Amino acid sequence: MHRKKTKEQKSFFEDIYAKVREIPYGRVSTYGAIADSIGTVSARMVGWAMNKSFSADPPVPAHRVVNRKGELTGRHHFSTPTMMQELLENEGITIEHDRVRDFTHLFWNPCSE
């Protein structure tokens, strides 16, 4: 049984989605950095919102959000287990062992950029 989102949830999701849409092509951010930039949510809540983002319009580049170690922890929520990696690689990001190579160089901090 699916429950409808409340107005508060829609606003909460849209705040997160708007911030994730700002992540530049070829860069990644983290659940925690997105949460910190919004100020009212936790990293876990950003992950929850990313899991619900696939039908958002305009689209949300959820593949650009990884954990604090650069790991593709959200990969299982994509249409295939390799889709997140494929989308990142299409942007020129190298993935090794389900982790972004050069993560610190590619990390986009929404609080400072």
N, C-alpha and C positions, 0 to 999 in steps of 0.2 A: 504494500500500500504506500503510495507516494503522497506526501503532504505538500501543500502549496507553500511557497516561501512567503514569509511575512514581509511587510514593507521594510522593516528594519534589516532583515536578512538580505533583501535585494540591495539596499543601500550599502551594507557591509560588503557584499560581494562586489558591487560596482566600484567601490573605493579600491579594493584589492586589484580588480581587473584593470582599472585605469593605471595603477602603478606598474603592473606587469607589462602593460602595453608600451610603457616608456623604456623598457630594457632594449638597448640598441641591438640591431642585427649583429650576430657574431660575438655577442657577449652573454654572460649569464649572471644571475643574481641568486640569492638564497631566500629560503622561506623566512628566516630570521631578519634579514636585511629589509625585506618587504614589510614585515610586521613592524620593525622599528621605525620605518619611514611613515607609516600610517599612525603609529602611536597608541592604538587602542586594541590591538589584536596580538595574539601569540603566533609563533611560527607554526604551531600545529593547526591553528585556525586557517592560516594561509594555505597550508597543504590541503585542508578540507575544501577550501574554496577552489583550489586548482583542480581537484578531483571532480568538481561540479562545473568546470568552465568550458567543457567541450561543445556546448550548444550556445555559448554566448555570442552575441552579435553587437559590435564587430568581434571577430575572433580574438582570443587571448593566446599569446605565445607561451603557453604553460611549459613547453619543453625547455624554456630558458631559465626555469626555476629549479635549482638543485639544493641539496643539503649543504651544511656548513663546511663539509669536507670536499665538496664538488662532486659528490656521488649522485647518480641518477636514481634516487630512491623512489621517484614517482613513475618510473618506467612501466610498471605493471598496470597503470591506469589508462594507458594509451591503447589504441585499437589492436596493436600487436606489442609484444614485449620489447621489440627492437625499434619501434617507431620513434621514441624520444631520441635515441642515439642517432637515427637516420636524419631526423630534422636538424639536430645540432651539427652533424657532419655536413649537411647541405649548406650550412652557414660558415663552413670552414673551421669548425671546432673539432679537435681531435679527442676521441674518447678511447681510453685504455682501461680495461677491466672495470667497466661501468663507472668510470670517473673521468671528469674533465681534465685533460692534460693542460698544464700551464694555468690552472685554476686561478691562482692569485693575480696573474696578468690579465685574464679575461673577466674577472669579477667586476660587476657594475654595482656600486654602492649608491642607492637612491638618496641617501642622506647627504652625500658629499659631491655628487656629480650632477 
